[in-house]
Amino acid sequence: MQSSNGRPRGGRGGPESAAENHDGFDPALLETPAAVRYDDPWYDALASGWGESTGAGAGAAVPLSAVEAGSTERVNAAADVYLQVQRSAAFQEVRSRYRRFVVPAFIGFFCWYVGYVVAATTAPGLMARPVAGAVNVAMVAGLGQFLTTFLLTWAYARHARLRRDRAALELRWDTQELTRGIRGGAS
Amino acid sequence: MTGDHQTLALLLFSVFVAVTLAITTWVSRNRHGSAEEFYAGGRLFSPMENGFAIAGDYMSAASFLGISGLIALFGYDGMLYSVGFLVAWLVVLFLVAELVRNCGRFTLADVVAARMNERPVRIAAGTSSVTVSVLYLVAQMVGAGSLVALLLGGTDEAAQTWTVIGVGALMVIYVSLGGMRATTWIQIVKAVMLLGGTIALTVLVLVRFHGDFDQLLLSAAERSGHGEKFLAPGLKYGGDWTARFDFISLGLALVLGTAGLPHILSRFYTVPTARAARRSVVWSIGLIGGFYLMTIVLGFGAAAIVGPEAVRGSNAAGNTAVPLLALDLGGGADSTGGTVLFAIVAAVAFATILAVVAGITLASSASVAHDLYASLRRRDAKPRSEVAVARVAAVGIGVVAIALGLLARDLNVAFLVGLAFAVAASANLPVLLYSLFWRGFTTRGAVWAVYGGLIPAMVLVLLSPVVSGSPESLFPGVDFQYFPLQNPGLVSIPLGFVAGWLGTVTSAEVADEAKHAETEVRSLTGAGAA
């Protein structure tokens, strides 16, 4: 865990991936003690994040020496990295946090919107009922759609910023380290 | 309209064209010609800049003039459009923006093809992207032509023809010379102009009613001649059940189509990270939401101040409600204030069309060069620079759009926009969502999802009352109308999802688990993102 603490994070809306860095090169990594992790990226990926990885993930680890055997195996190993990360507890946590917010929020606003459209077309009597002055139910519902859109936008951005961004960024570096480790080891 | 209006409006518009051409020249002075530069502007825009650019790409003249005009004529029923256009952004924010930024490089097909057998998927997704873009483009070109006729009084066909050709030529210059960077700056300038003009008019309307929204609604209802019915749904879409289902279909297409529009998706690649993509969507939701709230005020304001008869007298579809409102708010037709405000509104509307058209052209040229050309060219042919192909494609698409824009001159603009959204929701959204979220999705499923949405949408339009069978149709003389709705979304969107599912469960191919893991990990963490 301490290896990831040295890295600058947060507020990096800057040009971190502006260059065509398909190989995951990141200058920030070289400036920090985190470069130590280069030696044994497999171990580090599994130990970082929320602690224990699943047993299956650890069992599927390919020793780096085996990777150097041939190009086919190298490709397989690169693919394995993603399977490995996907099975790790840290990634599953990020994914479930994302889904736990997005699925109910999506169902909620979609039903609210479809309900609004259907009500506007099939129940004009209900929608015409006055609320206050010239404002009727339809006007309140329409402006309510605007309000809920703004509120959900704010809630989503806040949730992602506080609950997902940091963990996703750590996983990103770890994953890129792993894929680079494989390519670097074979070349 | 008098000569003063025309002169001033033309002058302002020339200034806009000069400024945007200057931007294009300045931006392209030391271009590298790389694909990254041309399609994604070097991926270096800030979230705020991209948020303004997204808003500029999205707020078309159809919303500025069309929605306000519909509200002025039909009251509440026009407002339903505003709601649909805004709520759609939640789909983009929740399910698409960040994940697409992380997985793709330039186009929609990048995201899908990463998991699949690349060639058929790219051809399918590229075809549907180009189809959607061309439909949207034709709508904007038709809008440009009729706008000139309306605003500058040039009702003769020659003025309309030359406007369409001029808009097409300008957009080709912007896109092929300046690429994404110039297009983005044009969107930003346009978004600021459009919001500035809208805010000024909204403030003037509210000042006229002493800030009393209630009073504004009451005056609008009274002046409309419909009374309280004007403030409730049903005036336009409350007729028979066909009209009601048509509206539900449109509502569905609006809310699901935005996430499948190629020119909106390509905007997420202009920022460095998924986090920046999210923040740019938050910016654009704020800007777009504020804009549509103001169109409601402008629409009811036009009904209360100008009156529906005067609006309808100028243009039966209501497209001139806002210019007429500006004339009145400035102090009337003969005053300086009225002339200036009218000219500003006209210039803003032109700028809007020009900017939207440039954005769509760029996205579709990317689809042609990056997806279709790269997949279809003969293997022994000499590989050409992709950017060179994209520039040629921009010219080609410009020519096609000009030709179709001249042919489709008499079609309703709002209908064409609704159709583009319906096709985007049917053909692009299912394949995008399936490949991001469904572990077992296969190549056959992807291809079926695209064509299973695209073909029904197009066929249903051909069989609809828009094309034949009624006096307002494209071909009023013949009758092969078998589908009652104008908008195919209600049927074709579910068909796209079903086709994707059916293709997947019937294919012998087993989904590659590692590829799915790669897509999932990359989409949520940004590992290996371009």
Interface residues (C-beta under 8 A of the other chain):
Chain A: R12 G13 G14 P15 E16 S17 A18 E20 H22 G24 A79 D80 Y82 L83 V85 Q86 F91 V94 R95 Y98 V102 A105 F106 F109 F110 Y113 V114 Y116 V117 V118 A120 T121 T122 P124 M127 A128 P130 G133 A134 V135 N136 A138 M139 G142 Q145 F146 T149 F150 L152 T153 W154 Y156 A157 A160 D165 A168 L169 L171 R172 T175 Q176 T179
Chain B: E36 G42 R43 L44 S46 P47 Y76 M79 L80 S82 V83 G84 L86 V87 W89 L90 V91 L93 F94 L95 E98 D214 L217 L218 A221 E228 K229 L231 A232 P233 G234 Y237 G238 R244 F247 I248 G251 L252 V255 P272 T273 A274 R275 A276 R278 R279 V281 V282 I285 G286 G289 Y292 L293 E513 A514 K515 A517 E518 E520 V521 R522 L524 T525 G526 A527 G528 A529 A530
